[in-house]
Amino acid sequence: MSPMEHPKIRFNRLELAGSFGDIGVLLPLALGLVFINKLDATAIFIAAGLYYLLSGLYFGIPVPVQPMKVVAAYALAMELEPGVIAAAGLLLGGILLVVGITNAVVYLAKLVPPAVVRGVQLAVGTLLVVKGLEMILGTFATGEDVFALDGVMVGMVPLGIVLGITGGVVTLLLLDNAKFPAALVVIGGGVLLGLLGGGWEALASIRPGFFLPQWLPFGVPELSDLSSALVVLVIPQIPMTLGNAVMAYTDLSQSYFREDSQRVTNRAACISMGLANVTAALFGGMPLCHGAGGLAAHYRFGARTAGSNIMIGMLFVICAIILGPHLVTLARLLPLTLLGVLLIFAGSQLALTIVDIKQRADLFVVVMILALTLTTNLAVGFLVGIVIAWGFESGLLDI
């Protein structure tokens, strides 16, 4: 039986739409790392594409691929050198492989109460909604305009906000439409706007060729790079990765896909991300992870089988090999405000997973994780949430 006929691998409009569901997270951060930190676009998109392909084929269901957000955000804010980012990828990959191969993550997962997992999902979902709103309002910075809308007005309202509202309405109307999937309509309309807004001139500068990433493009990481990466990037990222990209992700995958999600375990997620990060770092790509928010996005916009992973993975790999650094020019056709629309719907889908929380103490844990995440970061929210949940379970705390 060919893959096209396999009941668990489908290629249709909904799978294609779902494959683009999480692009609102991946694309802005990836472009920011290219513009600000001088990472190689070819390496970034080939690594992400291969990870989509291989993880989808192995797990047999939709699998999200995202930049590691703490690493990406800190690297962008501090304008870190690419060697430090590569060092962080190697360290994170090594740690995740050790935690996964030794099965230590199974014991770590037992220490995390269900309310903490839901709190992480609410916090990440809320952060995604906030980032989506920033993209629509024009306050999200990637270091360089992706699709310049600054100063363009429709009456007294900025064009970016008009496009965001329009995209939101279209998405609501088509969210469950199988014939015209919302994500495809929004992305297709955005690309068309990009072309009408002068993108034809940018496309004329593209020179197709044959591009491949280089082995250790930034050299072997020095001890100073490794130590800086460990303190600034790795230690803050680990709690978020275990909370969102492992425990919350596997929980959500099993909720969505039931028996089809048998291979998606905490151990498998760690090993998967470990292998991906070591490989990506060796070729100059960005640190990668799974993530509950990414899965919610893919699922909400139509992805139900590994076909969605195969399609987006092939698209990334082929475009990266043919276009190389020119891929950035192509990506800049899509208005950032419309990526924000997709991000808002992905975030809200993830945040709404808390509907099964009924107990007062569990709701308190969830709210505290959200509050701490918004005022500090997710790692703090995750760790403090565990302590509070333990306090309720042991009887030391009451509310």
Phi, psi and omega per residue, in radians:
M1 nan 2.251 -3.107
S2 -1.352 2.791 3.114
P3 -0.983 -0.599 -3.127
M4 -1.103 -0.479 -3.083
E5 -1.675 -0.208 -3.055
H6 -1.137 2.230 -3.080
P7 -1.096 -0.353 -3.119
K8 -1.733 0.062 3.058
I9 -2.293 1.910 -3.132
R10 -2.097 2.565 3.088
F11 -2.169 1.760 3.132
N12 -2.599 -3.060 -3.065
R13 -1.125 -0.650 -3.135
L14 -1.187 -0.728 3.095
E15 -1.098 -0.704 3.117
L16 -1.129 -0.769 3.123
A17 -1.094 -0.760 3.133
G18 -1.110 -0.569 -3.132
S19 -1.115 -0.462 3.134
F20 -1.631 0.001 -3.024
G21 -1.026 -0.556 -3.047
D22 -1.796 0.170 -3.071
I23 -1.181 -0.356 3.104
G24 -1.132 -0.397 3.045
V25 -1.567 -0.864 -3.000
L26 -1.165 -0.821 -2.997
L27 -1.140 -0.882 -3.129
P28 -1.075 -0.737 -3.122
L29 -1.202 -0.698 3.120
A30 -1.097 -0.765 3.139
L31 -1.164 -0.645 3.086
G32 -1.079 -0.722 3.120
L33 -1.162 -0.524 3.077
V34 -1.277 -0.857 -3.066
F35 -1.184 -0.837 -2.985
I36 -1.566 -0.798 -3.020
N37 -1.698 -0.056 3.048
K38 1.127 0.566 2.981
L39 -1.268 2.794 -3.084
D40 -1.512 2.124 -3.121
A41 -1.055 -0.644 3.133
T42 -1.045 -0.827 -3.132
A43 -1.134 -0.728 -3.107
I44 -1.059 -0.859 -3.018
F45 -1.427 -0.487 3.023
I46 -1.193 -0.757 3.128
A47 -1.092 -0.803 3.134
A48 -1.127 -0.721 3.141
G49 -1.116 -0.792 3.118
L50 -1.130 -0.630 3.128
Y51 -1.161 -0.732 3.037
Y52 -0.983 -0.878 -3.090
L53 -1.059 -0.977 -3.008
L54 -1.201 -0.699 3.131
S55 -1.204 -0.658 3.089
G56 -1.115 -0.764 3.140
L57 -1.150 -0.648 -3.119
Y58 -1.298 -0.875 -3.064
F59 -1.377 -0.408 3.038
G60 1.372 0.154 3.119
I61 -2.486 3.001 3.085
P62 -1.014 2.298 -3.141
V63 -2.258 2.174 -3.134
P64 -1.354 2.620 3.039
V65 -2.292 2.129 -3.086
Q66 -2.394 2.779 2.927
P67 -1.174 2.608 2.986
M68 -1.225 2.020 -2.891
K69 -1.212 -0.705 3.126
V70 -1.099 -0.790 3.123
V71 -1.065 -0.854 -3.106
A72 -1.093 -0.790 -3.095
A73 -1.139 -0.802 3.135
Y74 -1.143 -0.726 -3.125
A75 -1.093 -0.722 3.116
L76 -1.181 -0.823 -3.078
A77 -1.118 -0.637 -3.073
M78 -1.720 -0.005 3.134
E79 0.888 0.873 -3.079
L80 -1.181 2.664 3.095
E81 -1.218 2.607 -3.117
P82 -1.054 -0.502 3.115
G83 -1.121 -0.613 3.107
V84 -1.197 -0.688 3.120
I85 -1.149 -0.718 3.094
A86 -1.102 -0.710 3.109
A87 -1.088 -0.694 3.110
A88 -1.101 -0.698 3.111
G89 -1.086 -0.743 3.123
L90 -1.134 -0.777 -3.132
L91 -1.139 -0.809 3.135
L92 -1.098 -0.744 3.110
G93 -1.062 -0.766 3.140
G94 -1.119 -0.763 3.139
I95 -1.098 -0.788 -3.124
L96 -1.136 -0.649 3.089
L97 -1.122 -0.755 3.138
V98 -1.116 -0.818 -3.121
V99 -1.103 -0.652 -3.131
G100 -1.336 -0.862 -3.077
I101 -1.114 -0.677 3.139
T102 -1.385 -0.111 -3.118
N103 1.201 0.265 3.129
A104 -1.085 -0.496 -3.117
V105 -1.122 -0.501 3.107
V106 -1.099 -0.730 3.130
Y107 -1.266 -0.616 3.080
L108 -1.128 -0.690 -3.127
A109 -1.101 -0.593 -3.133
K110 -1.183 -0.346 3.136
L111 -1.461 -0.144 -3.059
V112 -1.822 1.927 3.127
P113 -1.132 2.670 -3.141
P114 -0.965 -0.607 -3.130
A115 -1.102 -0.572 3.116
V116 -1.190 -0.714 3.082
V117 -1.035 -0.788 3.130
R118 -1.144 -0.636 3.105
G119 -1.112 -0.709 3.085
V120 -1.089 -0.752 -3.130
Q121 -1.125 -0.717 3.082
L122 -1.124 -0.765 -3.100
A123 -1.119 -0.813 -3.141
V124 -1.134 -0.741 3.119
G125 -1.045 -0.730 3.117
T126 -1.142 -0.729 3.095
L127 -1.051 -0.693 3.131
L128 -1.144 -0.711 3.101
V129 -1.083 -0.759 3.132
V130 -1.081 -0.779 3.120
K131 -1.106 -0.674 3.097
G132 -1.075 -0.740 3.101
L133 -1.133 -0.658 3.090
E134 -1.082 -0.685 3.114
M135 -1.120 -0.700 -3.136
I136 -1.225 -0.695 -3.105
L137 -1.406 -0.161 3.091
G138 1.478 0.347 -3.125
T139 -1.869 0.096 3.104
F140 -1.611 2.142 -3.060
A141 -1.836 2.270 3.030
T142 -1.916 0.032 3.132
G143 1.695 -0.260 3.141
E144 -2.848 2.537 -3.134
D145 -1.041 2.307 3.038
V146 -1.527 -0.844 3.036
F147 -2.491 1.802 -2.945
A148 -1.210 2.037 3.074
L149 -2.104 -0.005 -3.104
D150 -1.029 2.265 3.081
G151 1.479 -0.175 3.117
V152 -1.483 2.151 -3.034
M153 -2.096 2.610 2.946
V154 -2.036 1.701 -2.981
G155 1.205 -2.049 3.131
M156 -1.875 0.126 -3.083
V157 -1.935 2.328 3.089
P158 -1.025 2.489 -3.109
L159 -1.040 -0.640 -3.136
G160 -1.022 -0.702 3.129
I161 -1.211 -0.703 3.100
V162 -1.054 -0.800 3.116
L163 -1.111 -0.676 3.131
G164 -1.100 -0.806 3.128
I165 -1.118 -0.769 3.126
T166 -1.077 -0.789 3.116
G167 -1.089 -0.651 3.111
G168 -1.139 -0.751 3.116
V169 -1.122 -0.781 3.114
V170 -1.063 -0.727 3.139
T171 -1.109 -0.756 3.105
L172 -1.070 -0.734 -3.108
L173 -1.204 -0.546 -3.035
L174 -1.904 0.157 -2.992
L175 -1.003 -0.620 -3.135
D176 -1.984 0.396 -3.124
N177 -1.564 2.049 -3.113
A178 -1.356 -0.491 -3.095
K179 -1.368 -0.682 3.122
F180 -2.209 1.407 -3.103
P181 -1.026 2.399 -3.023
A182 -0.997 -0.826 -3.069
A183 -1.096 -0.700 -3.140
L184 -1.156 -0.714 -3.139
V185 -1.136 -0.764 -3.118
V186 -1.149 -0.808 -3.124
I187 -1.194 -0.757 3.114
G188 -1.070 -0.766 3.099
G189 -1.115 -0.643 3.123
G190 -1.141 -0.761 3.112
V191 -1.104 -0.709 3.107
L192 -1.075 -0.744 3.089
L193 -1.091 -0.684 3.110
G194 -1.074 -0.713 3.112
L195 -1.169 -0.754 3.139
L196 -1.177 -0.450 -3.118
G197 -1.522 0.283 3.082
G198 1.931 0.134 -3.105
G199 -1.168 -0.390 3.132
W200 -1.021 -0.675 -3.130
E201 -1.137 -0.698 3.126
A202 -1.166 -0.682 -3.136
L203 -1.103 -0.522 -3.126
A204 -1.143 -0.346 -3.121
S205 -1.506 -0.131 -3.110
I206 -1.297 2.323 3.104
R207 -2.139 1.716 3.137
P208 -1.045 2.644 3.123
G209 -2.845 -2.578 3.091
F210 -2.283 1.884 -3.025
F211 -2.069 2.383 3.053
L212 -2.352 2.597 3.103
P213 -1.235 2.745 3.139
Q214 -1.629 2.653 3.066
W215 -1.343 2.203 -3.128
L216 0.785 1.050 -3.080
P217 -1.098 -0.401 -3.141
F218 -1.837 0.215 3.135
G219 1.417 3.063 3.081
V220 -1.209 2.232 -3.110
P221 -0.985 2.291 3.104
E222 -1.408 2.866 -3.123
L223 -1.039 -0.633 3.130
S224 -1.140 -0.678 3.104
D225 -1.152 -0.747 -3.122
L226 -1.129 -0.751 -3.126
S227 -1.188 -0.725 3.103
S228 -1.107 -0.772 -3.139
A229 -1.086 -0.704 -3.110
L230 -1.079 -0.803 -3.058
V231 -1.326 -0.799 -2.987
V232 -1.480 -0.596 -3.006
L233 -1.997 -0.828 -2.969
V234 -1.266 -0.895 -3.099
I235 -1.045 -0.764 3.080
P236 -1.178 -0.485 -3.064
Q237 -1.373 -0.608 -3.002
I238 -0.985 -0.872 3.128
P239 -1.043 -0.682 3.125
M240 -1.149 -0.705 3.138
T241 -1.107 -0.825 3.132
L242 -1.132 -0.661 -3.100
G243 -1.304 -0.825 -3.024
N244 -1.712 -0.833 -3.018
A245 -1.451 -0.196 3.095
V246 -2.000 -1.244 -2.982
M247 -1.231 -0.876 3.141
A248 -1.167 -0.632 3.137
Y249 -1.154 -0.851 -3.116
T250 -1.148 -0.641 3.095
D251 -1.068 -0.799 -3.121
L252 -1.196 -0.686 3.120
S253 -1.062 -0.752 3.128
Q254 -1.214 -0.530 3.073
S255 -1.184 -0.705 -3.114
Y256 -1.317 -0.773 -2.906
F257 -1.979 -0.026 3.033
R258 0.876 -2.141 -3.053
E259 -1.164 -0.395 3.103
D260 -1.249 -0.216 -3.094
S261 -1.720 0.378 -3.060
Q262 -1.050 -0.593 -3.110
R263 -1.376 -0.249 -3.102
V264 -1.506 1.582 3.096
T265 -2.037 2.895 3.094
N266 -1.027 -0.714 -3.130
R267 -1.129 -0.821 -3.119
A268 -1.121 -0.658 3.124
A269 -1.106 -0.720 3.123
C270 -1.112 -0.820 -3.123
I271 -1.130 -0.723 3.115
S272 -1.015 -0.871 -3.127
M273 -1.209 -0.594 3.108
G274 -1.077 -0.866 3.116
L275 -1.075 -0.742 -3.115
A276 -1.111 -0.718 -3.075
N277 -1.281 -0.668 3.078
V278 -1.095 -0.797 -3.127
T279 -1.122 -0.829 -3.119
A280 -1.070 -0.716 -3.122
A281 -1.116 -0.654 -3.124
L282 -1.161 -0.387 3.141
F283 -1.935 0.182 3.055
G284 1.455 0.321 3.098
G285 -1.475 -3.095 -3.135
M286 -1.652 2.678 3.057
P287 -1.046 2.366 -3.019
L288 -2.141 2.707 3.085
C289 -2.641 3.065 2.944
H290 -1.543 -2.410 3.102
G291 2.537 2.381 -3.136
A292 -1.109 -0.673 3.134
G293 -1.098 -0.716 3.114
G294 -1.112 -0.736 3.129
L295 -1.137 -0.719 3.105
A296 -1.050 -0.674 3.136
A297 -1.156 -0.869 3.140
H298 -1.025 -0.782 -3.084
Y299 -1.165 -0.770 -3.074
R300 -1.117 -0.547 -3.100
F301 -1.685 0.161 2.935
G302 2.163 -0.167 -3.090
A303 -1.254 2.228 3.111
R304 -2.295 -0.240 -3.125
T305 -2.362 3.041 3.110
A306 -1.184 -0.170 3.086
G307 -1.014 -0.594 3.122
S308 -1.119 -0.723 3.100
N309 -1.123 -0.730 -3.116
I310 -1.101 -0.738 -3.106
M311 -1.166 -0.863 -3.110
I312 -1.220 -0.598 3.114
G313 -1.134 -0.801 3.113
M314 -1.103 -0.710 3.140
L315 -1.071 -0.814 3.141
F316 -1.091 -0.827 -3.078
V317 -1.128 -0.830 -3.111
I318 -1.116 -0.811 -3.141
C319 -1.104 -0.696 -3.131
A320 -1.150 -0.722 -3.134
I321 -1.188 -0.696 -3.081
I322 -1.417 -0.686 -3.027
L323 -1.754 -0.484 3.129
G324 0.969 -2.238 -3.116
P325 -1.118 -0.356 3.120
H326 -1.252 -0.174 3.117
L327 -1.059 -0.548 3.116
V328 -1.095 -0.699 3.112
T329 -1.055 -0.723 3.126
L330 -1.153 -0.755 -3.106
A331 -1.127 -0.512 -3.091
R332 -1.268 -0.099 3.061
L333 -1.207 -0.470 -3.028
L334 -1.502 2.106 3.137
P335 -1.042 2.320 -3.127
L336 -1.072 -0.558 -3.124
T337 -1.084 -0.568 3.121
L338 -1.358 -0.529 2.973
L339 -1.092 -0.625 3.099
G340 -1.082 -0.652 3.097
V341 -1.055 -0.827 3.123
L342 -1.069 -0.675 -3.114
L343 -1.142 -0.686 3.139
I344 -1.092 -0.786 -3.119
F345 -1.226 -0.610 3.082
A346 -1.144 -0.772 -3.129
G347 -1.136 -0.730 -3.140
S348 -1.150 -0.641 3.093
Q349 -1.059 -0.748 -3.137
L350 -1.220 -0.762 -3.102
A351 -1.078 -0.564 -3.089
L352 -1.292 -0.033 3.086
T353 -1.197 -0.167 -3.131
I354 -1.374 0.011 -3.064
V355 -1.090 -0.322 -3.140
D356 -1.559 0.035 3.085
I357 -1.463 2.072 -3.065
K358 -2.036 -0.542 -3.054
Q359 -1.308 2.485 -3.107
R360 -1.037 -0.786 -3.120
A361 -1.118 -0.708 3.125
D362 -1.129 -0.689 3.109
L363 -1.130 -0.629 3.104
F364 -1.102 -0.760 3.114
V365 -1.041 -0.814 -3.124
V366 -1.046 -0.811 -3.110
V367 -1.147 -0.690 -3.141
M368 -1.148 -0.696 3.098
I369 -1.084 -0.747 3.103
L370 -1.075 -0.839 -3.103
A371 -1.093 -0.772 -3.137
L372 -1.169 -0.629 3.119
T373 -1.133 -0.736 -3.112
L374 -1.242 -0.491 -3.104
T375 -1.697 -0.394 3.097
T376 -2.192 -1.667 3.048
N377 -2.787 3.000 -3.049
L378 -1.154 -0.599 -3.138
A379 -1.054 -0.772 3.110
V380 -1.118 -0.788 3.124
G381 -1.035 -0.744 -3.140
F382 -1.098 -0.865 -3.076
L383 -1.194 -0.795 3.126
V384 -1.155 -0.646 3.107
G385 -1.040 -0.692 3.098
I386 -1.087 -0.780 -3.133
V387 -1.086 -0.780 3.137
I388 -1.115 -0.764 -3.138
A389 -1.096 -0.705 3.075
W390 -1.081 -0.683 3.134
G391 -1.074 -0.727 3.098
F392 -1.170 -0.754 -3.102
E393 -1.138 -0.599 -3.111
S394 -1.444 -0.219 -3.119
G395 1.571 -0.005 3.124
L396 -1.245 -0.490 -3.140
L397 -2.059 2.676 3.072
D398 -2.633 2.700 3.133
I399 -2.620 nan nan
